[in-house]
Amino acid sequence: QQMAAGTAQGWVQRAAFAHSVYTNEPRHAVEVGAQEEHLSRWLTRRIAIPVKLFDLRAQGFDLVGGRLLPDGPGKSAQLMYQDADKRRVTVYLRKPEQGADTAFRFEQQGKLGMFYWVEEGAGYALVGELPRDTLLALAKSIYDQHPGTAPQAPAPAPASAPR
């Protein structure tokens, strides 16, 4: 069985494909709307990892809603966010395989940018046709809101102040 990069590539590709399919849907972009209280509980039960509805309003993005997706032999969740200019980003969440690569990575595929990482038993892929800096700010916000225990930040450590 292939692990690390080979495994990550497969699910990250599925995240990118799901993003491309659903973000172009004007009326049926999500299965369950953001206003429905059960969205987080329903997705958490289905994919067997905690699904937090991330608050990305500080970055200008509001939750549209989410959906359940097939993911290889398992299931994944997709949360969709939209800004005032109707630009959409998706967060793809899944339970990672044992030994999955946990590194925080960025990939560009044409206009689509993707940050992806694995932590505390959850795989995340943030996908959007946005500048890299915008996606990084969103990824950091998601990372900081992770429901797990004190994670190590993916951002580089700040330089120490000169004495």
Sequence and secondary structure as in RCSB ss.txt:
>XXXX:A:sequence
QQMAAGTAQGWVQRAAFAHSVYTNEPRHAVEVGAQEEHLSRWLTRRIAIPVKLFDLRAQGFDLVGGRLLPDGPGK
SAQLMYQDADKRRVTVYLRKPEQGADTAFRFEQQGKLGMFYWVEEGAGYALVGELPRDTLLALAKSIYDQHPGTA
PQAPAPAPASAPR
>XXXX:A:secstr
   THHHHHHHHHHHHHHHHHHTT SS S SEETT TTHHHHHHHHHTS       GGGT EEEEEEEEEETTEE
EEEEEEE TT  EEEEEEE   TT     EEEEETTEEEEEEEETTEEEEEEESS HHHHHHHHHHHHHT SSSS
   SS        
